[in-house]
Amino acid sequence: MSVHDDDKLGLLLSNRLEQLSSPTSISSLEYDLNAGVPDSESLPLEALRRAFDEVLSVNPKQALTYDTPNFGFEPLKQAVIETVAKTLGGIDESWVSLVSGSAHGLDNIAATFVDEGDVILVGAPTYPGAIRTFTSRGAKLISVDQDEYGFSAVGLDAALTSGAAAKLKIKAAYLIPNYDNPSSTLMPLERREALIEVAKRHEILLIEDGAYAGIDLSGPPPASLFQLAQGRGVVYCGTFSKTIATGLRSGYILASPSITKALKFMRFDNASSSLVQQAIHNFFTSDEYPEHLEKIRKIYRGRRDVVTEALDKYCKSFVTFSEPQGGFFHWLTLREGLSATEVREVAALQGVAISPGRGYYLGDHVEQESRVRIVFSALDEVSLVQAIKLLGKSLEIISK
Ligand SMILES: Cc1ncc(COP(=O)(O)O)c(C=O)c1O
């Protein structure tokens, strides 16, 4: 084979490509309720322009150089500790690494903990990006059912007990306690405490994904697992994507200093962008940031409310759901007999893109055909109402 023959190069691809499902994409349909992206109109454009200008005027050399000694701009690490872990004593920069978004953070965590065949427990349902990342690092995934409070502690205990009996090497459980993607569940305090107790007893790591932290639409959430466990046995992965901008590709991992050291050792990216971290620091620590956060919460609260109302008006006889307390999604349960795959097909003909449940489960799961995720964050209120009206029409067509 000539290595210049592109067709034959396909033979060199890793087998892992076949193990992974496709990533989600932006739809070209008129109403995209599929892509879980933030509102583009409220991006803090002016504030970021000033923040980047300031970095390039004041600190250009440091901002435009590899930051491999520290793996992250120290003042931003401090600011992250102040906001995310301020109630914990004894936490300093040695607990923080700055990464290129939480997608990179999850990959860094997997690279650091997973040996081929190790098991990571994930929710049923869970975030498809985590399924892809962990699988691509050689992990075997086993799911634990979610209920209305999120990842089940009883389910975790049962999975760990049967896993131990089967001599599986279960290393971690991955969960999204605040406004889960896709189920939008907000885990109550007692569930968080129960999960920490179970994980501690079975000596596994909890990987806490805080991607939607801050998008609080009905008051503040309980303390994070990381806070409750005083940072012991929990690795917290956070991001600036949902509260500032996805294109910054910037996030952070909070973990004990020994884990943080291992995470840095397992990075081969010459550190994330120092320029971006310094600009984020300028904005994140300014008086404008809390105002920005309030502004986007107000927008998302309004959108959540109109979607809740529109679902009640146009889709009531076909779906049930719990109102999300934060985040970006409504997670619908279809009436018996309706299929999510069919809803997607018929809604697409009406110009509406939705995500059927299938992508959020490992393999076949009884729930996958009866669940649908719809996104309220990206479209304006008028478009959302129109989209839900068309979704209702699609459900009516299928029900006939
Ligand atoms: C639960 C969850 N974790 C992580 C991510 C990755 O986000 P980012 O890499 O932009 O921080 C997403 C993005 O949608 C998400 O929904």
PDBQT file of the ligand as one rigid body, heavy atoms in Angstrom, charges set to zero:
ROOT
HETATM    1  C1  LIG A 501     -22.684  18.159  30.427  1.00  0.00    +0.000 C 
HETATM    2  C2  LIG A 501     -21.674  18.798  29.551  1.00  0.00    +0.000 A 
HETATM    3  N1  LIG A 501     -20.378  18.692  29.868  1.00  0.00    +0.000 NA
HETATM    4  C3  LIG A 501     -19.424  19.245  29.101  1.00  0.00    +0.000 A 
HETATM    5  C4  LIG A 501     -19.738  19.946  27.962  1.00  0.00    +0.000 A 
HETATM    6  C5  LIG A 501     -18.616  20.521  27.149  1.00  0.00    +0.000 C 
HETATM    7  O1  LIG A 501     -18.608  21.896  27.166  1.00  0.00    +0.000 OA
HETATM    8  P1  LIG A 501     -17.291  22.763  26.938  1.00  0.00    +0.000 P 
HETATM    9  O2  LIG A 501     -16.231  21.865  26.397  1.00  0.00    +0.000 OA
HETATM   10  O3  LIG A 501     -17.686  23.812  25.966  1.00  0.00    +0.000 OA
HETATM   11  O4  LIG A 501     -16.920  23.301  28.276  1.00  0.00    +0.000 OA
HETATM   12  C6  LIG A 501     -21.082  20.091  27.586  1.00  0.00    +0.000 A 
HETATM   13  C7  LIG A 501     -21.447  20.823  26.364  1.00  0.00    +0.000 C 
HETATM   14  O5  LIG A 501     -22.539  20.883  25.929  1.00  0.00    +0.000 OA
HETATM   15  C8  LIG A 501     -22.067  19.498  28.406  1.00  0.00    +0.000 A 
HETATM   16  O6  LIG A 501     -23.372  19.574  28.100  1.00  0.00    +0.000 OA
ENDROOT
TORSDOF 0
